[in-house]
Amino acid sequence: MNATDRTPADLLRSALAADPARPLVTFYDDATGERVELSVATFANWVAKTSNLLQDGMSAEPGDRVALLLPAHWQTAVWLLACASVGVVADVEGDPARADFVVAGPGRFEAGLACRGERYALSLAPLGRRFVPGPPEGYADYAVDVPSFGDRFAAYAPVDPEAPAVIVAGAEYTGAELVERARGDAERLGLTGPGSRLLSGLGYDTWEGLSAGLYAPLASGGSVVLCRHLEQAGEEAVAKRIESERVTATVR
């Protein structure tokens, strides 16, 4: 990866320039049987659309706070990188009452109503399906709105690497701190480049889970096999997954 990258958005741009076709996020949900694989290009396209939704659809500005009431999921990873692209703070499992906006998944909609700003709901259903017949009261449906936004994104203001980027488990990290920590984690986990594949069964509610589930693989030029509800998969199934996905390191 580019040594000059100082924000998560920089890391994604470098990954896109290096090899847009390689896998970046492979997601499993062992409660539903879902498997989704996103190449760098596909993931970056989702990030661009979501960034445009944030900047133009929600009028989010650098320094605003978005409470992400979401589990470890490929769409959560998209929102994390979209926040980084716009310069807003991704507050993972943050207090909705203190946030400017909220993005919530099933089981968190009632809590998210404490946010007075715009609210988006994610169904987290396979294939990113929309809500039927409609989203929860007080929310817009992400799956309905995001497709209409552009495939290319340009921030209205440069993102400051020294500005807060992520809050998780009560700790705040700037973009530069996040990149530095992710690089250190990648080295510690043995992620050495494009062939590295990290299987993570951790949640996104700790730094360790966020790093293993997104930032460290991205910083190393590798990829992540992100597993939700991994405890519902037997050891034999996990072993087969590690083999079939060519996993080189695991965090569970």
C-alpha positions in Angstrom: 0.0 0.0 0.0 1.0 3.6 -0.4 3.2 4.8 2.5 1.6 8.3 2.2 -1.9 7.1 2.9 -3.1 8.9 6.0 -6.9 8.2 6.1 -9.0 5.1 5.6 -10.3 6.7 2.4 -6.7 6.9 1.2 -6.2 3.2 1.8 -9.3 2.4 -0.3 -8.1 4.6 -3.1 -4.7 2.9 -3.1 -6.3 -0.6 -3.1 -8.5 0.5 -6.0 -5.5 1.7 -8.0 -3.5 -1.4 -7.2 -6.0 -4.2 -8.2 -9.7 -3.3 -8.4 -10.7 -6.9 -9.3 -9.3 -8.7 -6.2 -11.6 -9.6 -3.3 -11.7 -7.1 -0.4 -14.6 -8.2 1.8 -16.1 -11.7 1.8 -19.1 -11.8 4.2 -20.8 -14.8 5.8 -23.8 -14.8 8.0 -24.0 -18.2 9.7 -27.6 -17.6 10.9 -28.9 -17.2 7.4 -26.4 -19.0 5.2 -25.6 -15.8 3.3 -22.3 -15.3 1.5 -21.4 -12.1 -0.3 -18.1 -11.3 -1.9 -17.2 -7.8 -2.8 -14.2 -6.9 -5.0 -12.3 -3.7 -4.3 -14.1 -2.1 -7.2 -17.6 -3.2 -6.1 -16.9 -2.2 -2.5 -15.6 1.2 -3.6 -18.7 1.7 -5.7 -20.9 1.1 -2.7 -18.7 3.5 -0.7 -19.0 6.2 -3.4 -22.7 6.0 -3.5 -23.0 6.0 0.3 -20.6 8.9 0.5 -22.8 10.9 -2.0 -25.8 10.0 0.1 -24.1 11.3 3.2 -22.8 14.5 1.6 -25.6 15.4 -0.7 -28.6 13.5 0.5 -28.1 14.0 4.3 -26.0 17.3 4.0 -23.4 15.8 6.4 -20.3 17.9 6.9 -16.8 17.2 8.2 -17.0 16.9 12.0 -20.6 15.7 12.1 -21.2 12.5 14.0 -23.0 9.5 12.6 -24.1 6.8 15.2 -23.7 3.4 13.6 -26.0 1.0 15.4 -24.9 -1.9 13.3 -23.2 -5.3 13.7 -20.1 -6.5 11.9 -21.5 -6.7 8.3 -20.3 -5.8 4.9 -22.7 -2.8 4.7 -21.3 -1.5 8.0 -17.9 -1.6 6.5 -19.3 0.4 3.6 -20.6 3.1 6.0 -17.3 3.2 7.9 -15.4 4.0 4.7 -18.2 6.4 3.5 -17.9 8.4 6.8 -14.1 8.5 6.3 -14.5 9.8 2.7 -16.8 12.7 3.8 -14.9 13.4 7.0 -17.7 12.7 9.4 -17.1 10.8 12.6 -18.3 7.2 12.6 -19.4 6.6 16.2 -19.8 2.8 16.4 -22.6 1.9 18.8 -22.6 5.5 19.8 -25.3 7.4 21.7 -27.9 8.4 19.1 -29.0 11.4 21.3 -25.5 12.9 20.8 -25.3 12.2 17.1 -26.2 14.3 14.1 -27.4 11.3 12.2 -28.1 7.6 12.9 -27.8 4.5 10.8 -29.4 1.5 12.5 -30.1 -2.2 11.8 -32.7 -4.6 13.2 -33.0 -4.5 16.9 -31.7 -1.0 17.2 -34.4 1.1 15.5 -36.1 2.1 18.8 -32.8 3.3 20.3 -32.0 5.2 17.2 -35.1 7.4 17.5 -33.3 9.4 20.1 -31.4 11.1 17.3 -33.0 14.3 16.2 -31.3 14.3 12.8 -31.9 12.2 9.7 -32.1 8.4 10.3 -31.4 5.6 7.9 -32.5 2.0 8.4 -30.7 -1.1 7.0 -32.6 -4.4 6.7 -29.3 -6.4 6.7 -31.2 -9.0 4.7 -29.4 -11.0 2.1 -28.6 -9.1 -1.1 -29.2 -5.8 0.8 -32.9 -6.0 0.3 -35.2 -3.1 1.1 -37.9 -3.2 3.8 -41.3 -4.6 2.8 -43.8 -2.9 2.9 -41.6 0.0 4.2 -38.9 1.0 6.6 -39.5 1.4 10.4 -41.3 4.6 11.4 -39.0 7.5 11.6 -36.4 6.1 9.2 -35.6 6.2 5.5 -34.7 3.0 3.7 -31.0 2.9 2.8 -31.6 0.2 0.1 -34.2 2.4 -1.6 -32.3 5.6 -1.6 -28.6 4.7 -2.1 -28.9 3.3 -5.7 -29.8 6.7 -7.1 -26.6 8.3 -6.0 -23.5 8.7 -8.2 -20.8 6.1 -8.7 -18.0 8.6 -8.2 -17.4 10.8 -5.1 -15.6 14.0 -4.6 -15.6 15.6 -1.1 -16.5 19.2 -0.9 -13.6 19.8 1.5 -10.4 17.8 2.0 -10.5 15.3 4.8 -8.1 16.2 7.6 -6.1 13.2 8.7 -5.7 14.7 12.2 -9.5 15.1 12.7 -11.5 12.5 14.6 -12.6 9.7 12.3 -13.9 6.8 14.4 -15.2 6.4 18.0 -15.4 2.8 19.2 -15.6 1.4 22.8 -15.3 5.0 24.1 -12.0 5.7 22.4 -11.6 8.3 19.6 -9.1 7.9 16.7 -8.1 10.3 14.0 -7.7 9.1 10.5 -3.9 9.1 10.8 -4.0 7.2 14.1 -6.4 4.7 12.6 -4.2 4.0 9.6 -1.1 3.7 11.8 -2.8 1.3 14.2 -4.2 -0.7 11.4 -0.8 -1.1 9.8 0.7 -2.3 13.1 -2.2 -4.7 13.6 -1.7 -6.1 10.0 2.0 -6.8 10.8 1.1 -8.4 14.1 -1.5 -10.6 12.4 0.9 -11.7 9.7 -0.9 -9.9 6.9 1.8 -9.3 4.3 0.1 -8.3 1.1 -2.5 -9.1 -1.6 -2.5 -12.8 -0.9 -3.3 -12.3 2.8 -6.8 -13.4 3.9 -7.9 -12.8 7.4 -11.0 -14.6 8.8 -12.6 -12.6 11.6 -15.4 -13.7 13.8 -15.2 -10.6 16.0 -17.9 -7.9 16.3 -17.3 -4.3 15.3 -17.9 -2.9 18.9 -14.2 -3.0 19.8 -11.1 -1.6 18.1 -9.8 -5.2 17.7 -12.9 -6.2 15.9 -13.0 -3.1 13.6 -9.3 -3.5 12.8 -9.5 -7.2 12.0 -12.8 -6.9 10.3 -11.8 -4.1 7.9 -8.9 -1.7 8.6 -5.9 -4.1 9.0 -6.7 -6.1 5.9 -7.3 -2.9 3.9 -4.0 -1.3 5.2 -2.0 -4.4 4.2 -3.4 -4.8 0.7 -5.1 -8.0 1.8 -8.7 -9.0 2.3 -11.1 -10.1 5.0 -13.5 -13.0 5.4 -16.0 -11.3 7.8 -18.1 -13.8 9.7 -21.3 -12.9 11.6 -22.8 -15.5 13.9 -19.7 -17.6 13.5 -20.5 -19.4 16.8 -23.4 -21.1 14.9 -21.0 -22.8 12.5 -19.4 -26.0 13.6 -15.7 -26.4 13.8 -15.7 -28.6 10.7 -17.6 -25.9 8.7 -15.1 -23.3 9.9 -12.2 -25.5 8.9 -13.7 -26.0 5.4 -14.3 -22.3 5.1 -10.7 -21.5 6.0 -9.5 -23.9 3.3 -11.9 -22.9 0.6 -11.4 -19.1 1.2 -7.6 -19.6 1.3 -7.5 -17.9 4.7 -4.0 -17.1 5.9 -4.8 -15.8 9.4 -7.8 -16.0 11.8 -9.2 -13.9 14.7 -12.1 -15.4 16.6 
